[in-house]
């Protein structure tokens, strides 16, 4: 009886996969949800982004977490944002300055309902800029729900002199 009570308490503590209603085409597959993620943050200067669409891609407790290492003192730092905190912190800059991020390579692993994706990206201010101003890797955790995919977290690091992108994450580029 104690074991049954423990299991009931354990399952009752799991989060529910309820989120904002998403466009089914955005969340039908890992390819679709990653394309939607890159699309929703990208756009020319002065263009509003569809932040409700972005929120619809994530579980309610979803997180976005940039990390970096200081070249001056070697300290490693990170930030942890909810989706709304990311929008509040970075949204205006993305909209005002123009920002286009595209995936250039991907490595994925899946087990059951969980998937981990290493998604190599390039960032440009204008879609037709010849060279990116930044590159890096988004480590994205996905969860397969009953009838859709969810983003659990996006943890990323930009390329720098100490950590150039390894060839294995460049997809032959």
LINGI-V78937 format. One line per field, one symbol per residue. ss: DSSP state (H for helix, E for strand, L for the rest). psi: psi as a letter, one per 30 degrees, with the letter a starting at -180 (. if undefined). burial: 1 if it has 9 or more other ideal C-beta (glycine too) atoms within 8 Angstrom, else 0. A space follows every 10 residues. Layout:
ss=???
psi=???
burial=???
This chain:
ss=LHHHHHHHHH HHLLLLLLLL LLLHHHLLLH HHHHHHHHHH HLELLLLLLL HHHHHHHEEE EEEEEEEEEL LLLLLEEELL EEHHHHHHHH HHHHHHHLEE EEEEEEEEEE ELLEEEEEEE EEEELLLLLL LLLEEEEEEE EEEELLLLEE EEEEEEEELL LLLLLLHHHL LLL
psi=eeeeeeeeee fffklkiklk klkeffgfle eeeeeeeeef fkllkfkkli feeeefflle glkkjlllkk fefgkklllj kleeeeeeef eeeeeefkkk kkkflkkkkk kcgkkkkjjk lkklekegke kkfllakkjk klkjaegllk keljjlkkkl eeilkkefgf hg.
burial=0000000000 0000001010 0100011001 0111011101 1110000010 1011111110 0111111111 0000000000 1110111000 1001100111 1111110100 0001111111 1111100010 0000111111 1111100111 1111111111 0000100011 000
